[in-house]
């Protein structure tokens, strides 16, 4: 189902933090288990070369739509029967830019009068600040699952692809592992950038210490986002790069798993 915009909540009285969102999707099927109510937050600190939502980048007052927790849960409850095997996912943009809002939303979802709602966070992890963990305490304590986007296994490659260092992302992954929150690793495979078996094996070794990882999604790069860049008057960073050959995905996925097994075997040997 297509994303829909919500009218801004003006002068609303709420017991929770307000949030700024880009849009919602009422019947999401690729954002966590089951059919899900998906909230796209506004604002992102990264500039991934293949980002297909550049309209979510802007941060601050006036960006996106101001909404209340009550409003979003009301929208969820209007379709609750469809979410029996799913729940609520917050994605972006980058949800960790608004930890108070997402934490309140997830806490209210868990305490919903009609029954507990499964919560899922889709994040790149970069907005996590390990020096201020208290800002993220409520959010993480109310999160059932995280879809963690790992962009590149190599720090230099990561900086070139996203404009950002990977240190905070690794710190976020470590914190999720410490809390034993279920994590599904997501990795976009881009021709000529992240499509070698060596890169994929390195990704497996990178995530091997996180024993809370319960899934791996290898996402083939596509070019559908180009039209948004044209509409916004932006230069598309990967102009000329073709869509990823889906036929190569099984072998690259196996390369990740091979690296993960090797990493865990080395970890076991060190402990022994």
MOMOJO-V756215 format. One record per backbone hydrogen bond with DSSP energy under -1.0 kcal/mol. CO is the residue of the C=O (numbers start at 1). NH is the residue of the N-H. If there is no record, write none. Layout:
BEGIN
co=CO nh=NH
co=CO nh=NH
END
This chain:
BEGIN
co=4 nh=24
co=19 nh=67
co=20 nh=42
co=21 nh=65
co=23 nh=40
co=24 nh=4
co=25 nh=38
co=28 nh=36
co=35 nh=87
co=36 nh=28
co=37 nh=89
co=38 nh=25
co=39 nh=91
co=40 nh=22
co=40 nh=23
co=43 nh=94
co=48 nh=51
co=53 nh=56
co=54 nh=57
co=56 nh=43
co=57 nh=44
co=60 nh=63
co=65 nh=21
co=66 nh=9
co=67 nh=19
co=68 nh=72
co=69 nh=73
co=70 nh=74
co=71 nh=75
co=72 nh=76
co=73 nh=77
co=74 nh=78
co=76 nh=79
co=77 nh=80
co=79 nh=82
co=80 nh=83
co=83 nh=86
co=87 nh=37
co=88 nh=120
co=89 nh=39
co=90 nh=122
co=91 nh=41
co=94 nh=97
co=95 nh=98
co=98 nh=102
co=99 nh=103
co=100 nh=104
co=101 nh=105
co=102 nh=106
co=103 nh=107
co=104 nh=108
co=105 nh=109
co=106 nh=110
co=107 nh=111
co=109 nh=112
co=109 nh=117
co=112 nh=115
co=118 nh=88
co=119 nh=144
co=119 nh=145
co=120 nh=90
co=121 nh=147
co=123 nh=149
co=125 nh=128
co=129 nh=132
co=132 nh=135
co=133 nh=136
co=136 nh=140
co=137 nh=141
co=138 nh=142
co=140 nh=143
co=145 nh=121
co=146 nh=184
co=147 nh=123
co=148 nh=186
co=154 nh=158
co=155 nh=159
co=156 nh=160
co=157 nh=161
co=158 nh=162
co=159 nh=163
co=161 nh=49
co=162 nh=47
co=166 nh=170
co=167 nh=171
co=168 nh=172
co=169 nh=173
co=170 nh=174
co=171 nh=175
co=172 nh=176
co=173 nh=177
co=174 nh=178
co=175 nh=179
co=176 nh=181
co=182 nh=146
co=183 nh=214
co=183 nh=215
co=184 nh=148
co=185 nh=217
co=186 nh=150
co=187 nh=219
co=189 nh=221
co=190 nh=193
co=190 nh=194
co=196 nh=200
co=197 nh=201
co=198 nh=202
co=199 nh=203
co=200 nh=204
co=201 nh=205
co=202 nh=206
co=203 nh=207
co=207 nh=210
co=209 nh=211
co=210 nh=213
co=212 nh=183
co=215 nh=185
co=217 nh=187
co=219 nh=189
co=221 nh=244
co=223 nh=226
co=225 nh=229
co=226 nh=230
co=227 nh=231
co=228 nh=232
co=229 nh=234
co=236 nh=239
co=238 nh=241
co=245 nh=248
co=246 nh=249
co=248 nh=252
co=249 nh=253
co=250 nh=254
co=251 nh=255
co=252 nh=256
co=253 nh=257
co=254 nh=258
co=255 nh=259
co=256 nh=260
co=257 nh=261
co=258 nh=262
co=259 nh=263
co=260 nh=264
co=261 nh=265
co=262 nh=266
co=263 nh=267
co=264 nh=268
co=265 nh=269
co=266 nh=270
co=267 nh=271
co=268 nh=272
END
